[in-house]
Amino acid sequence: MPLSVLIRCLACLFYTSLPSLQEPVLQRFEYIEYHMGVDVRMVVYAPNETTAIDACAAAFARFAELDSVMSDYRANSELMRLCAKAGGAPVPVSRDLFKVLQRSLEVAQRGEGAFDITCAPLITLWRKARKTHVLPSPEEIAKARALVGWQKVVLNPRKRTVQLLVPGMKLDLGGIGKGYADDCAQEVLKQHGIECALVEAGGDIVVTNPPPGRKGWRIQVANAQSGTDAPILDFANTAISTSGDTAQFVDIGGKRFSHIVDPRTGYALTDRIQVTIIAKDGLTSDSLSTAVSVLGVEKGQALAKTYKGTTAYIRHLGSL
């Protein structure tokens, strides 16, 4: 090859690689805002602070928007407006609410009713019990259970409507809403050019590409082994949700009752269990962590396996 040609080829190779050498160094930024009853944390890697602030502000705004859709505490939320029409005609709903309800009923069906968004009347009873340290009466539970049952929710995908068949029904999306919001926040971050981020809301985490120079986001998973030392694992482009009664429970009459209610019996769980679900998105991991907690080890693992790429870490801690 003539020397002049060789020099031109080497020059082309140099200038072709030059843009990659000039790519901006990503910096770590972290922000926290209060949404959906919890601190929502975002850790992002961006070329500059302005990009990070703008992206996270938009992602937090998406959280606020979804809270106005799915909240069971806000009387004017879309969810509560739907519940106010229980027993009536089908109601048109937003794409966000319909998507969450559709997945909720799917998990309920696959999980033998262990996950049931219609159990809000039961949850209300047990919230009161945690405050007063007085168990709900059998009559109160029976009355609430008459309003519970995922089969009482009718979806029409073509018209995107929802019908609650029994007057007085109430829905609670606490076991799925935060995971979905994490997913949506990550979508917004990507739209703003953020490809490397962690979004955490309560016990639900969704991560995208690993931080620079790392294999993944390093997250401690308490249920991944039976020993006392919880392992730290690397995660990328996945969701991690944890459920259990280590923080939310009440002792009544010498017995420990979890904040997680079994919709099939109407009673709070008394078998201590901790569950961590690794799945492709928060919509999956959040709902499964609750369902598996109710189902227990054997049936819980069976349910998790019905969702491709999902791993369930379950620790049964015994009863009190």
C-alpha positions, 0 to 999 in steps of 0.5 A: 500500500502506498505511504500516502494511502496508509496515512489517509487511512490512519487519519480516517481512523483517528477522526472516526474515534475522536467523537467518543473521546470527546463524549462528556463525562457523566456525573452523579446527581440525586434528588428526593421528593415526597409522592404517593405517601413515600419519599421518592428517590432518583439517582441519575447520571447526566452530563451536567446538573441542568440536564439532571434537574430538568429530567428529574423534575419531569419525572417527579411531575409524572409521579404527581400525575399518577398519584392524582390517578391512583391515590386512595387517599385523595377524594378527587383522584380518578380511582376514587371517582371510579369507586364513587360510581360502583354498582353503576354503568361502565366508566371510561378511564385513562390509559394509565388506570386501565393498564394498572387495573388490567395487570391487577386482575391478571395477577389476581387470576393467576395467583388464586386471588392472593392479590386483589385490588378490591380488598380496600374495605378490609385494608381499612379495617386493619389500618384501624386495628394497627392504630387502636390495637383492637382486632376487627370483629368477625361481623366487620370482616364478613361485611367487608368481604361482601364487597371484595372479589376481583371478579366483581371488576369488569374491564372492556379493553375495546372501550377502555371502560371499568365497571364495579358491579357491587355498590360500595366497592373500593379499590386499593392500588397500594400493591402495584401503583408505585412500581408502575410509577417507577416504570413511568418515571424511567420512561420520562428520564429516557425521553430527557436523555438519561439512560443510567438511573435508579428510581425508588419509591418505598420498597420498589426500585427500577433501574436502567443502565449501570453507573459508569464503570460498573456492572450494575447498580449495587443493591442489598437483597435481604432475602437472597440468602438464609444467613444474617448477612444480606448479599449485595447484588448487581442489577441493570435494566430491571425492577426490584420490589420487596414486601414483608412485615419487618416495619409495618405490623401490630401486636394484638393479644400477643400475636403479630399481625402484618399490614398485608391482608389475605383477601381470601380470608379477610385477615392480616397475615400472621406468618412472618415472611419477606419477599423480594421479586426481581422482574422486567418492570415495576408493574410486575415486581410490585404486584408479585411481591404482595401476591407471593407474600400471601401465597407463601413459598411453594405457591409463590414461587409457582406464580413468579415462574409464570412471568418470564425472567422473574426471580423470587427470593422468599424467606419464611420467618415463622409465626408469632 
